[in-house]
Amino acid sequence: MDTILRLHNGLHSFNSFQVRSRDTHKHNQHRVFPRIFRLKKCESGSSSVLSSRRKTACVVKARSTLLELVPEAKKESLEFELPAYDPAKQLPVDLVVVGSGPAGLAVAQQVSEAGISVCCIDPSPQSIWPNNYGVWVDEFEAMDLLDCLDTTWSGAVVYIDDKTKKFLDRPYGRVNRRLLKSKMMKKCISNGVQFHQAKVRNVIHEASRTLVSCSDGVTLQASVVLDATGFSRCLVEYDKPYDPGYQVAYGIVAEVDGHPFDVDKMVFMDWRDSHLSNESVLMSNNKKIPTFLYAMPFSPTRIFLEETSLVARPGVSVEEIQKRMVARLKHLGIQVKSIEEDEICVIPMGGPLPVIPQRILGIGGTAGMVHPSTGYMVARTLAAAPILASSIVKCLGSGKRITGNELSAEVWKDLWPMDRRRQREFFCFGMDILLKLDLEGTRRFFSAFFDLEPYYWHGFLSSRLFLPDLVVFGLALFAHASNTSRLEIMAKGTLPLVKMINNLVRERE
C-alpha cells in the first residue's frame, strides 16, 4: 500500500500523530525535505525511541525479538550522469519541480517531452524510494507500466473473520521501485531535464516568474513551480484547519520458515482477531479501533507483512500496531528468520484541499490527492500527471504564452475539476463513516462492500467513479448490507452525509 513516512529502525515509536500545520511561509525552512511527514513528537526535541521495555508481557518480549532482526538502514541510489543546472549561467527555466518522487518525475518527464525546459530540485535525486507500493495490475496496465511490477498475483483475498473469506478476482502487483524510478529518470535525462541537488528554502512570486531560493544559496528563475514534496506540504498553501484521519502501518519484508498463505493470492485485508484472544488489552483496543494484516507472499519463505490501521483520528501508535502484528504472526505460526527492510507508514487522509487556485502548483499528497477512504495515491497521482503536464504545456507552449496567476489558475482548474472535487467529497464522507466503526462494524461494512458488482468496488478503490455512479454505489452498498449494518450506517452516517451535502452545495456556489 502507499507509504509516506518510513523509518528503518523498528525501535521508533510515536504515541500520537499530529500534523504540523503550515502556519506561515517562514516555517518552510525548518521542514524535512522533500518527503518526510513530520510529527510534533519529533519537532519538540523529545526522544522518539522507546524509553523502556517491560519484561512482564510476553508480547513485548516477542516484539523486542522481532525488532532485533531489523537491519541498519541502507540508502540505495541510482548512478546516472544527471544533467546539472548551471547556476553560473543563471538561465531561467519554464518549470521547477520540487521533489523527485513518482509524481514529480512523472510531470517532469511529460512536460519536457514537449520541449519545455524543466529543472528538478531534490537533495537526493537518485535515491531509491523507500516505500513499498502495491497497485491493481489494471491501473498500471492503463499507464503502460506493467514492466515496472516485480511480482504479480492473480487475485486477492479478504478475511472478514474466522468464518468468512472473500476472493477478489482482480490481479494485484508490487511496484519495482528501482525499475520505475530508472525508467522515469532515463526519460527525463533524454528530454533534457536538469537536476539541482539542494533543498528549497523559499519562493518569491513576481508578475510573470517565481524565484526559487535553495539551501546552497542558488536562486532559480521559473515561469511556474510544482510542489511534489508529498505530505511535507513544502510550498503549497492551505487556508483551512488541517485535521485529517491517519492511516498508520508497520511493515516488514521478511524471510520466514513458512506462512499459511497462497503464493498466488495477496492478502488485501485480514480482519481476524483470534490472535489476540490471550491479550486482553490488545483485544479490547482492537475491537474499538481495529487493524488488519496486508500481505504480499513472494514465495513460500519470503513475504511482505504489514499491520495496518485503515483510518483513525488520532492515529493508532506504531508501538500498539507492532504488538498486534507480533501476536498475529505468532498465532499464524510465522517464524521470522530475517528482515530485509521495515517501514513505518503514516498517511494523512481527508482534510481540506489546498487553496485553489494559487501560484504554486501541487500534485500527489501536497495537493490532497490521497484517497480519503483507502489511503491509495500512487496510481491516482501517476494518472493525474499527464493532465497536469498537458495543462502546463498548453499554457507555456502556445503562441500566446500564459504565465503568472493566469497559468496557475488554469492548471489548478484542470487538476481539480468540479467532478473530481465532488468525488473527493464523497470519499471523505466514506472516511467519516469508517472513523466511527468498531471492529464488528468494519467487518460488516467490508463484507457488503466486496459483495458489490466489481464495477463499483473496483471503481471506488481506483477513483474511477464520479458522483452519479457514486450515488448508485452508495445505494447498492446499503442494499447489500445487513440490517444491523444499515442501522449503523444511518446512525453514524447521518451527520457526515449532511456535511457532504453542504460541501457539495458550497462547491456549486
C-alpha positions as CSV (number, residue, x, y, z in Angstrom):
1,M,0.0,0.0,0.0
2,D,1.0,3.6,-0.3
3,T,3.6,4.7,2.2
4,I,4.5,8.2,3.2
5,L,6.8,8.1,6.2
6,R,9.4,5.4,6.5
7,L,11.8,4.7,9.4
8,H,14.2,1.8,9.2
9,N,14.7,1.4,12.9
10,G,11.8,-0.5,14.4
11,L,12.6,0.9,17.8
12,H,11.0,4.2,16.9
13,S,7.6,4.8,18.4
14,F,5.1,7.6,18.2
15,N,2.3,7.8,20.7
16,S,0.3,10.4,18.9
17,F,0.1,11.7,15.3
18,Q,-0.3,15.4,14.9
19,V,0.4,17.3,11.7
20,R,2.4,20.4,12.0
21,S,0.2,22.9,10.3
22,R,1.7,25.3,7.8
23,D,1.0,28.4,9.9
24,T,3.2,30.8,7.9
25,H,5.5,30.5,5.0
26,K,8.5,31.2,7.2
27,H,8.2,27.8,8.7
28,N,9.2,26.1,5.5
29,Q,12.9,26.3,6.1
30,H,12.5,24.1,9.2
31,R,10.8,21.3,7.3
32,V,12.5,18.0,6.3
33,F,12.5,18.0,2.6
34,P,11.3,16.6,0.3
35,R,9.1,13.6,1.5
36,I,9.2,13.2,5.3
37,F,5.9,13.8,7.1
38,R,7.0,15.5,10.3
39,L,5.4,14.8,13.7
40,K,5.3,17.2,16.7
41,K,6.7,14.5,18.9
42,C,10.0,14.8,16.9
43,E,9.9,18.5,16.4
44,S,9.8,19.3,20.1
45,G,13.1,17.6,20.6
46,S,11.7,14.8,22.8
47,S,13.1,11.3,22.1
48,S,11.2,9.1,19.8
49,V,13.0,6.0,21.0
50,L,11.2,3.7,23.4
51,S,12.5,4.6,26.8
52,S,11.9,1.1,28.3
53,R,10.7,-2.3,27.5
54,R,8.6,-4.1,30.0
55,K,9.7,-7.7,30.5
56,T,6.4,-8.8,32.1
57,A,4.4,-9.2,28.9
58,C,5.2,-12.0,26.5
59,V,4.0,-9.9,23.5
60,V,6.6,-7.2,24.4
61,K,9.4,-9.8,24.6
62,A,8.3,-11.2,21.2
63,R,8.2,-7.7,19.8
64,S,11.7,-7.0,21.0
65,T,13.0,-10.2,19.5
66,L,11.4,-9.4,16.1
67,L,12.7,-5.8,16.1
68,E,16.2,-7.0,16.8
69,L,16.2,-8.6,13.4
70,V,15.6,-5.2,11.7
71,P,18.8,-4.3,9.7
72,E,20.5,-1.0,9.6
73,A,19.1,1.5,7.1
74,K,20.7,1.2,3.7
75,K,20.3,4.1,1.2
76,E,20.1,2.8,-2.3
77,S,20.8,5.1,-5.2
78,L,20.8,5.1,-8.9
79,E,24.0,6.0,-10.7
80,F,23.0,8.1,-13.7
81,E,25.0,11.0,-15.0
82,L,22.5,13.7,-14.3
83,P,22.4,16.9,-16.4
84,A,23.1,19.5,-13.7
85,Y,21.6,23.0,-13.6
86,D,24.4,25.6,-14.0
87,P,23.9,28.4,-11.5
88,A,26.7,30.4,-13.1
89,K,24.7,30.9,-16.3
90,Q,21.5,31.9,-14.3
91,L,19.3,30.8,-17.2
92,P,15.6,30.8,-16.4
93,V,13.6,27.6,-16.8
94,D,9.9,27.1,-17.6
95,L,9.1,24.7,-14.8
96,V,10.8,23.9,-11.5
97,V,9.7,20.6,-9.9
98,V,10.4,20.4,-6.2
99,G,10.8,16.8,-5.3
100,S,11.8,13.7,-7.3
101,G,9.2,11.2,-6.1
102,P,6.9,9.4,-8.6
103,A,4.6,12.4,-9.0
104,G,7.4,14.9,-9.6
105,L,9.4,12.8,-12.1
106,A,6.2,11.9,-14.0
107,V,5.3,15.5,-14.6
108,A,9.0,16.5,-15.3
109,Q,9.2,13.7,-17.9
110,Q,5.9,14.6,-19.6
111,V,6.4,18.4,-19.7
112,S,9.9,18.1,-21.0
113,E,8.8,15.8,-23.9
114,A,7.1,18.9,-25.3
115,G,10.4,20.8,-25.4
116,I,9.7,22.9,-22.3
117,S,12.7,23.4,-20.0
118,V,12.4,21.7,-16.7
119,C,14.6,21.6,-13.6
120,C,14.0,19.2,-10.7
121,I,15.3,20.2,-7.3
122,D,15.8,17.5,-4.7
123,P,18.6,16.9,-2.1
124,S,18.9,13.2,-3.1
125,P,17.5,13.0,-6.7
126,Q,18.9,9.5,-7.3
127,S,17.8,7.9,-4.0
128,I,15.5,4.9,-4.5
129,W,12.1,5.5,-3.0
130,P,11.9,3.6,0.3
131,N,8.2,2.8,0.0
132,N,6.6,-0.5,-0.8
133,Y,3.9,0.3,-3.4
134,G,1.1,-2.2,-4.1
135,V,-1.3,-1.5,-7.1
136,W,-4.0,-3.2,-9.0
137,V,-2.5,-4.5,-12.2
138,D,-5.1,-2.9,-14.4
139,E,-4.1,0.5,-13.1
140,F,-0.5,0.1,-14.2
141,E,-1.5,-1.6,-17.5
142,A,-3.6,1.5,-18.4
143,M,-0.4,3.6,-18.0
144,D,1.9,1.2,-19.8
145,L,3.8,0.4,-16.7
146,L,3.4,-3.3,-16.4
147,D,7.2,-3.7,-16.8
148,C,7.6,-1.9,-13.5
149,L,5.9,-4.6,-11.4
150,D,8.3,-7.2,-10.0
151,T,5.6,-9.5,-8.6
152,T,2.0,-10.1,-9.5
153,W,-0.8,-12.1,-8.0
154,S,-3.8,-13.5,-9.9
155,G,-6.1,-12.1,-7.3
156,A,-6.5,-11.2,-3.7
157,V,-8.3,-12.5,-0.6
158,V,-10.1,-10.7,2.2
159,Y,-10.6,-12.4,5.6
160,I,-13.7,-10.8,7.2
161,D,-13.5,-13.0,10.2
162,D,-12.6,-16.6,11.1
163,K,-15.6,-18.0,9.1
164,T,-15.8,-15.6,6.2
165,K,-13.3,-15.2,3.4
166,K,-13.8,-13.4,0.1
167,F,-11.8,-13.9,-3.1
168,L,-11.2,-10.8,-5.3
169,D,-10.8,-11.7,-8.9
170,R,-8.6,-8.7,-9.7
171,P,-4.8,-9.1,-10.3
172,Y,-2.5,-7.2,-7.9
173,G,1.1,-6.2,-8.2
174,R,4.1,-4.9,-6.3
175,V,6.0,-2.0,-7.9
176,N,9.7,-2.4,-8.6
177,R,10.8,0.9,-7.1
178,R,14.2,0.9,-8.7
179,L,12.9,0.0,-12.2
180,L,10.1,2.6,-12.1
181,K,12.4,5.4,-11.0
182,S,15.1,4.3,-13.5
183,K,12.5,4.4,-16.3
184,M,11.4,7.9,-15.4
185,M,14.9,9.2,-14.9
186,K,16.1,7.9,-18.2
187,K,13.2,9.6,-20.0
188,C,13.9,12.9,-18.1
189,I,17.6,12.8,-18.9
190,S,16.9,12.1,-22.6
191,N,14.4,15.0,-22.6
192,G,17.0,17.4,-21.2
193,V,15.6,17.8,-17.7
194,Q,18.2,19.4,-15.4
195,F,18.7,18.5,-11.8
196,H,19.8,20.6,-8.8
197,Q,20.8,18.8,-5.6
198,A,19.6,21.0,-2.8
199,K,16.7,21.8,-0.6
200,V,14.2,24.6,-1.4
201,R,14.1,27.3,1.3
202,N,11.8,29.9,-0.1
203,V,9.9,31.2,-3.1
204,I,9.2,34.8,-4.2
205,H,6.5,35.4,-6.7
206,E,6.7,38.2,-9.3
207,A,4.3,39.1,-12.0
208,S,5.4,36.5,-14.6
209,R,8.1,34.5,-12.8
210,T,8.9,32.9,-9.5
211,L,12.3,33.0,-7.7
212,V,13.2,29.7,-6.0
213,S,15.8,30.0,-3.3
214,C,17.8,26.9,-2.4
215,S,19.8,25.8,0.7
216,D,23.1,26.1,-1.2
217,G,22.5,29.8,-1.9
218,V,21.4,29.2,-5.6
219,T,18.3,31.0,-6.8
220,L,16.5,29.8,-9.9
221,Q,14.0,31.7,-12.0
222,A,11.0,29.8,-13.2
223,S,7.7,30.5,-15.0
224,V,5.9,28.1,-12.7
225,V,6.8,25.9,-9.7
226,L,5.4,22.5,-8.9
227,D,5.4,21.3,-5.3
228,A,5.7,17.5,-5.4
229,T,7.1,17.0,-1.9
230,G,4.3,14.8,-0.6
231,F,2.8,15.5,2.8
232,S,5.5,17.8,3.9
233,R,3.5,20.5,2.0
234,C,6.7,22.4,1.5
235,L,5.3,25.2,-0.6
236,V,1.6,24.7,-1.3
237,E,-0.7,26.9,0.8
238,Y,-3.7,25.7,2.9
239,D,-6.1,28.2,4.5
240,K,-8.4,25.8,6.5
241,P,-7.7,23.8,9.7
242,Y,-5.9,20.6,8.9
243,D,-7.5,17.7,10.8
244,P,-7.3,14.5,8.7
245,G,-7.6,10.9,9.7
246,Y,-4.5,8.9,9.7
247,Q,-3.6,5.5,8.2
248,V,-0.8,4.1,10.2
249,A,1.1,0.8,9.4
250,Y,4.2,-1.1,10.3
251,G,5.6,-3.5,7.6
252,I,8.5,-5.8,7.0
253,V,9.9,-7.7,4.1
254,A,11.0,-10.9,5.7
255,E,12.4,-14.4,5.2
256,V,10.3,-16.9,7.1
257,D,10.2,-20.6,7.8
258,G,6.8,-20.7,6.1
259,H,3.4,-19.0,6.1
260,P,-0.2,-20.2,5.6
261,F,-1.0,-18.0,2.5
262,D,-1.4,-19.0,-1.1
263,V,1.5,-17.5,-3.0
264,D,-0.8,-16.9,-6.0
265,K,-3.1,-14.6,-3.9
266,M,-2.1,-11.5,-2.0
267,V,-3.9,-10.8,1.3
268,F,-5.7,-7.5,0.8
269,M,-7.3,-7.4,4.3
270,D,-7.3,-9.8,7.2
271,W,-9.6,-8.6,9.9
272,R,-9.4,-11.8,12.0
273,D,-8.7,-11.1,15.7
274,S,-8.4,-14.6,17.2
275,H,-4.6,-14.0,17.6
276,L,-5.4,-11.5,20.4
277,S,-7.5,-13.9,22.5
278,N,-4.8,-14.2,25.1
279,E,-4.0,-10.4,25.1
280,S,-7.0,-8.8,26.8
281,V,-5.7,-5.2,26.4
282,L,-4.8,-5.6,22.8
283,M,-8.1,-7.3,22.1
284,S,-10.1,-4.5,23.7
285,N,-8.2,-1.8,21.8
286,N,-8.6,-3.7,18.6
287,K,-12.3,-4.0,19.0
288,K,-12.5,-0.2,19.3
289,I,-10.0,0.7,16.6
290,P,-9.2,-2.4,14.5
291,T,-6.1,-3.2,12.5
292,F,-5.8,-5.7,9.6
293,L,-3.0,-7.6,8.0
294,Y,-1.9,-6.8,4.5
295,A,0.4,-9.4,3.0
296,M,2.2,-10.0,-0.3
297,P,3.7,-13.5,-0.4
298,F,6.6,-13.6,-2.9
299,S,7.4,-17.3,-2.2
300,P,6.7,-19.9,0.5
301,T,9.5,-18.4,2.5
302,R,9.6,-14.7,1.6
303,I,6.8,-12.3,2.3
304,F,5.8,-8.7,2.9
305,L,3.7,-8.3,6.1
306,E,2.1,-5.1,7.2
307,E,-0.2,-4.5,10.1
308,T,-2.4,-1.5,9.2
309,S,-4.9,0.8,10.9
310,L,-7.1,1.8,8.0
311,V,-8.0,5.2,9.4
312,A,-8.3,6.7,12.9
313,R,-8.2,10.2,14.5
314,P,-5.8,10.4,16.2
315,G,-3.7,7.7,14.6
316,V,-3.0,4.4,16.4
317,S,0.5,4.4,17.8
318,V,3.2,2.4,16.0
319,E,4.0,0.6,19.2
320,E,0.5,-0.7,19.5
321,I,0.5,-1.8,15.9
322,Q,3.8,-3.6,16.3
323,K,2.4,-5.5,19.3
324,R,-0.7,-6.6,17.4
325,M,1.5,-7.7,14.5
326,V,3.8,-9.8,16.6
327,A,0.7,-11.5,18.2
328,R,-0.7,-12.2,14.8
329,L,2.4,-13.7,13.4
330,K,2.8,-16.0,16.4
331,H,-0.8,-17.1,16.1
332,L,-0.3,-17.8,12.4
333,G,2.8,-19.8,13.1
334,I,5.1,-17.5,11.1
335,Q,8.6,-17.6,12.3
336,V,10.7,-14.7,11.1
337,K,14.2,-15.7,10.3
338,S,15.5,-12.4,9.0
339,I,14.1,-9.0,7.9
340,E,15.3,-7.3,4.7
341,E,13.7,-4.0,5.4
342,D,11.0,-2.5,7.6
343,E,8.8,0.6,7.3
344,I,6.6,2.8,9.4
345,C,3.9,4.4,7.3
346,V,1.8,7.5,8.3
347,I,-0.7,8.6,5.7
348,P,-2.9,11.6,6.4
349,M,-6.3,11.0,4.8
350,G,-9.0,13.5,4.0
351,G,-8.8,17.0,5.4
352,P,-9.2,20.2,3.3
353,L,-7.9,20.7,-0.2
354,P,-5.2,23.4,-0.6
355,V,-6.1,26.9,-1.7
356,I,-7.4,26.7,-5.2
357,P,-6.1,28.4,-7.2
358,Q,-2.7,29.6,-6.0
359,R,0.6,30.4,-7.7
360,I,2.4,27.2,-6.6
361,L,1.1,24.1,-8.3
362,G,0.8,20.8,-6.5
363,I,0.4,17.1,-7.2
364,G,0.1,14.0,-5.0
365,G,0.0,14.3,-1.3
366,T,0.7,18.0,-1.2
367,A,-2.4,18.6,-3.5
368,G,-4.8,16.5,-1.4
369,M,-4.8,13.6,-3.9
370,V,-4.7,10.6,-1.4
371,H,-7.9,8.6,-1.5
372,P,-9.7,9.7,1.8
373,S,-11.3,6.3,2.3
374,T,-8.4,3.9,1.4
375,G,-5.1,5.8,1.6
376,Y,-4.2,4.9,-2.0
377,M,-2.5,7.5,-4.0
378,V,0.3,6.3,-6.3
379,A,-1.8,5.1,-9.3
380,R,-4.2,8.1,-8.9
381,T,-1.2,10.5,-8.9
382,L,0.5,8.9,-11.9
383,A,-2.7,9.0,-13.8
384,A,-3.1,12.8,-13.0
385,A,0.4,13.6,-14.1
386,P,-0.4,13.7,-17.8
387,I,-3.4,16.0,-17.1
388,L,-1.2,18.5,-15.1
389,A,1.6,18.2,-17.7
390,S,-0.7,18.8,-20.6
391,S,-2.2,21.9,-18.9
392,I,1.3,23.4,-18.3
393,V,2.3,22.7,-21.9
394,K,-0.9,24.3,-23.2
395,C,-0.1,27.5,-21.2
396,L,3.7,27.7,-21.8
397,G,3.9,26.1,-25.2
398,S,1.2,28.1,-27.0
399,G,1.9,31.1,-29.2
400,K,0.1,33.2,-26.6
401,R,2.2,32.3,-23.6
402,I,0.3,32.3,-20.4
403,T,2.2,32.9,-17.1
404,G,1.8,34.0,-13.5
405,N,-1.6,33.8,-11.8
406,E,-3.4,33.1,-15.0
407,L,-1.3,30.0,-15.7
408,S,-1.7,28.6,-12.2
409,A,-5.4,29.2,-12.2
410,E,-5.7,27.2,-15.5
411,V,-3.7,24.3,-14.2
412,W,-5.4,24.0,-10.9
413,K,-8.8,24.0,-12.7
414,D,-7.6,21.1,-14.9
415,L,-6.2,19.2,-11.9
416,W,-9.2,19.6,-9.7
417,P,-12.2,20.0,-11.9
418,M,-15.7,20.0,-10.3
419,D,-16.3,16.3,-10.9
420,R,-13.1,15.4,-9.1
421,R,-13.9,17.7,-6.2
422,R,-17.3,16.2,-5.8
423,Q,-15.8,12.7,-6.0
424,R,-13.4,13.6,-3.2
425,E,-16.3,14.9,-1.0
426,F,-18.0,11.5,-1.3
427,F,-14.7,9.7,-0.4
428,C,-14.4,12.0,2.6
429,F,-18.0,11.0,3.6
430,G,-16.9,7.4,3.4
431,M,-13.9,8.1,5.6
432,D,-16.1,9.8,8.2
433,I,-18.2,6.7,8.4
434,L,-15.2,4.4,8.7
435,L,-13.8,6.6,11.5
436,K,-16.9,5.7,13.6
437,L,-16.9,1.9,13.0
438,D,-15.6,-0.6,15.5
439,L,-14.2,-4.0,14.5
440,E,-17.6,-5.6,14.1
441,G,-19.0,-2.6,12.2
442,T,-15.9,-2.6,9.9
443,R,-16.3,-6.3,9.2
444,R,-20.0,-5.8,8.2
445,F,-19.1,-2.8,6.0
446,F,-16.4,-4.7,4.0
447,S,-18.5,-7.8,3.8
448,A,-21.1,-5.8,2.0
449,F,-18.5,-3.7,0.0
450,F,-16.9,-6.7,-1.6
451,D,-20.3,-8.3,-2.4
452,L,-20.9,-5.4,-4.8
453,E,-20.5,-5.8,-8.6
454,P,-16.8,-5.4,-9.5
455,Y,-17.6,-2.3,-11.5
456,Y,-18.4,-0.5,-8.2
457,W,-15.8,-1.7,-5.8
458,H,-13.1,-1.6,-8.5
459,G,-14.2,2.0,-9.4
460,F,-14.3,3.1,-5.8
461,L,-10.9,1.8,-4.9
462,S,-9.3,3.2,-8.1
463,S,-11.1,6.6,-8.0
464,R,-12.9,5.9,-11.3
465,L,-16.4,6.5,-10.1
466,F,-17.9,10.0,-10.2
467,L,-20.8,11.4,-8.3
468,P,-23.7,9.8,-10.3
469,D,-22.1,6.4,-10.1
470,L,-21.1,7.0,-6.5
471,V,-24.8,7.6,-5.6
472,V,-25.6,4.3,-7.2
473,F,-22.6,2.7,-5.4
474,G,-23.9,4.0,-2.0
475,L,-27.4,2.7,-2.6
476,A,-26.1,-0.7,-3.7
477,L,-23.8,-0.9,-0.6
478,F,-26.8,-0.1,1.6
479,A,-28.9,-2.8,-0.2
480,H,-26.2,-5.4,0.3
481,A,-25.6,-4.5,3.9
482,S,-27.1,-6.5,6.8
483,N,-30.0,-5.0,8.8
484,T,-27.5,-4.3,11.6
485,S,-25.1,-2.6,9.3
486,R,-27.9,-0.5,7.7
487,L,-29.0,0.8,11.1
488,E,-25.3,1.6,11.9
489,I,-24.8,3.4,8.6
490,M,-27.9,5.5,9.2
491,A,-27.0,6.3,12.8
492,K,-23.3,7.1,12.2
493,G,-23.6,8.4,8.7
494,T,-26.3,11.0,9.0
495,L,-24.0,13.8,10.2
496,P,-21.3,13.0,7.6
497,L,-24.0,12.9,4.9
498,V,-25.3,16.3,5.9
499,K,-21.7,17.6,5.9
500,M,-21.1,16.2,2.4
501,I,-24.3,17.7,1.0
502,N,-23.5,21.1,2.5
503,N,-20.0,21.0,1.0
504,L,-21.3,19.9,-2.4
505,V,-23.8,22.9,-2.3
506,R,-20.9,25.3,-1.5
507,E,-18.9,23.8,-4.4
508,R,-21.7,24.7,-6.8
509,E,-21.7,28.3,-5.5
